[in-house]
Amino acid sequence: MSTRGVLLLSCPDVPGIVHAVSGLLVEQRCTIVASQQFGSGTFFMRVEFSSVDGEVDLDAVRAAMGPLAQRFGMTWKLVDPAERTRVVLMVSRHLHCLNDLLFRTSIDDLHLDVVAVVSNHPDAGRLADSYGIPFRHIPVTPETKPQAEAELLELVDRERVELVVLARYMQILTDDACKHLEGRAINIHHSMLPSFKGAQPYHQAHARGVKVIGATAHYVTAELDEGPIIEQELTRVDHSLDPDQLTARGREVESRALARAVRWHSENRIALHGQRTVVFP
């Protein structure tokens, strides 16, 4: 049994949805602890609830939700907030986002169960070991990419992984892998205007004298860095910063944006809506 449940749903925006959901929870002897909703053609709702009897039978609530979801054409997900989200963290050689996520998890700031750290380089092995997390080195070359992705996806399926986080993983996932991980893979990348692609983006930004640098956390899709945006973070910079200092500021905003995106996903706060997200922070 659980002490609480979190229900996230979306459906066509018609009258009676809130009344129907509230009534269902009353019938299940539950009381609403927090509720957020947003409607604009499509209706989105997140409800956190507990039981008046002290324990919630989430299986019974799921069974009751079936007919209601069919009636309103709902897409929905019901979770136990006490259960940790099973996560694989992927990284290449830049370890700042990985270290931030592992530290936040170690102090229970993020409610995650990190199944493994996976990397195409051996560099992150010592960091993963220091947190007691299994490390998987899966090298990737153009010739071995299919086998490497098959190994990754086998790990994801076998370990019942709910979320894959590309914490500065510098390999492009194939369309098949993106499809397999649809809605449960999050990436982070810098976001600066003008946009700088390729090697050393912060050095390029310094050369152009940018005044604002930022980072974007988004769901992974087959279109590179074009997935639904979850969170963005920015900070102002000026001419006094050299390229290394600019890079350090960039590491900070990347870490913050990614941590918030992972938190909101793990807390069942994000509803996908085409190329957009609705986030209930």
N, C-alpha and C positions, 0 to 999 in steps of 0.2 A: 504493500500500500504506500501511497504518497501523501504528503501533507499539503501539496499545492499542485496546480496544473496551469499551463500557459497555452491558450488557444489563439492561433493566428489564422485569419481567414480573409478571403476576397471573393467577391461575386458581383453580378450586376446590381446596380444601386436602385433598390426598390423599397417601398415602405414595409416596415415590420421586421426587419432583420434583427435590430437590437432587442426588440421585444421577444422575438423567438429564441434568440441565444440566451437571454436572461432567464426566460421561462424554463428552458431546458436545464440550465444550471440549478434553478430552484427545485425542479423535479428530482434532480440528482443530489439534493440536500447540500448544495454548494452555495457559497456567498462570494460575491465579486470583491476582490481586493483592489484591483486597478483596471481601468478600461480606457482605451484610446481608439478613436475611429476617425476615418477620413473618407469623404465621398465626393467623387467627381466623375459621374458616369459609371465608374466601378467603385464599389464600396470596400473599404479595408477596415479591419477591426482586430485589435489585440486585447485579450482579456486574461487577466491573472486571477485565479480563484482558489479558495480553500474550502474545506468541508466544515459544516457546523458540527459534525461528529468527530472532528480531529483528523480523520484520514479520508483521502479521496480515492475512489475506485476509478482510475483513469480508463481502464478497459470498459467499464460500464458507460462512462461519458463518451468514449469513442463509438461504442455501439449505438448510443442514442443520437450521436451526431450524424450517422449515416443517412437516415431519412431526411433530416433537416438540410444537410448539404445537398442532397438530390433535389429537394424542393426549391432551393434558391440558386442552384448551380454553383455551389461553392467550391473553391480550392482551399484546403485547410490543412493545418498541422497542429497536433496536440502533443505537448512534451511535458515531462517532469523536470522542473528547473533544478531539482537536486541532483540529477544525473549529469555527469561531466560529458562534454562533447568529445568524441574520439577524433583525434586530429593527427595528420601527418604534416610536418613542417619541412619544406623544401628550400634549399639554399645553394648558392654557388660559392663565391669567395668573399662576398661582403656580408659580414656576420652581424651587423648592428640590429637589424630587425629580428633575426633569430634570437639573439641574446636578450632583447627586450621582451619577446614573447615568453621565452623560457623563464626569465626572472619573474615576470608578472604571474605566470602560472605557479611558480614555486612559492609565492607568498599568497596564493589564492585570490589574486586580483583578477585573474582570468580563470573561469571554471572549466578547465580543459583536462583531458587525459591524452597526453602526447604519446602516441603509439610509437613513433619513430621520427628521427631526423634523417632525411634523404638528401644526398648531394651528389653532383657529378664530379666533385673534387673531394680529396680527403681532408681539407683544411678544417672543417667543422667538427671533426671527430672528437677532439679534445674538449671542445665546448659542450658537446652533447654528453660526453662522459662525466663532465663536472656536475651536470644536473641529473645524472643517473638515467639518461634517456638512451634507448638503443639507437645506434647509428648505422645507416646503410649507405655504402658508397656504391653508386650505380653510374659508372663512366658512360659518357655519351659521345659518340662520333657519328658522322653521317651514315656510316655503314652499320653501326650497332643501335641506332635510334629505335627501330621497331622492337628489338629485344629489350632495350632499356625501359621503354614505356610499358611493355608487357609485364616486366618485373614489377614496375611501380603499381600498375593496376591490379596485379595479382595480390600485392601487399594490401592495397586498399580494400579489395573485396574480402580477403581472408580475415583481416583484422576488423571488419565492420566499421571502417573509417567513415565518419560523417562529414568531415571537412578536410580539404587539402589547402594549405596556405603556401603560396609561392613568396617566401620571405626573401626577396632578391635572388630568385632562381633564374638564371640567365639563359635558359634553354626555352625555345618555343615549342609548346605542346602541339601535337598533330591534331587535325580535325577530329579524328576518332577518339583521341584521349579527351579532348574538350567536350565532346558529346557524352562520353562516359561519366565525366565529372560535372555535367551541367548543373548549375545551381548550388554546387558544393565545392567550388574552388575559387579562392580569392587571391588576387595579385596586387602588388604595389608598384607604382612607378612614379618618377618625378613628373611634375607638371609646371612648366615655366613658359612665360610668354616673352619673346617668341619661343617656339618649341625647338628643342635641340635633341636630335637623334644621333645614334651612333656612340662612339667611344667618348669618354670624359665629358658628359653633358654639362657638369658644373664648371669645368674649365671653359667650355664654349660660352656658357652664360656669363662668366666673368669677363670674357673678351668683348661681349656685347653690352656690358654694363647694366645687367638686369637689376630691377629694384624690388622685385617680389619673386620668391621661389616657393614651390609647394610640392605636394604629393597627392596622388589619387589612388584610393583603394577601390577595386572593382571586381566583379565576378569575371571569371575567365570564359571567353568565347573563342570561336575559331578566328574571329577578326581581331588581330593583334592590338591589345590595349584599347579595345572599343567596347568592352563589356559594360553592363549596367553599373553605374557608379554608386558606391555605398557611402564613401566618406572622402572629404578633401580637407587638407590642412595647408596653411601658408604662413610665411613669415617675411617681414620686410628686411631687405639687405641694402647695403650701399657700397660706395667706391672704396671704403677703407678696408674691406675684406679681401684677402687674397684667395686664390682658387682653393687652397686647402681649407681655409676657414669657411668658405662658401659650401664646400662639400660637407663639412661638419654640421653646418646648419641644416643642410639637406638631409643628412642622416637622422637628425632629430625629428623633422616633420614627417619623414617616411615612417619612422617607428610609431609616432603618435597616431597617424592616420590608420595604419594597419592594425594597431592594437584595438582601436575603437571599432573598426569593421569586424574584426574577429569576435569581439565582445558581443556586438549586436547580433551577429549571426548565431552565436552560441546561445544567446538568450531568446531566440525565436522572435526577433524584433523586425526582421526584414521581409517584406513581401515583394516578389518580383512582378513587374508589370511591363511586359514587352522589353524594351530597351531601357526602362527606368526601374528604380526601386522606390518603394514607400518604406521609410524607416521610422519606427516609433522608439526614439531614444529615451 
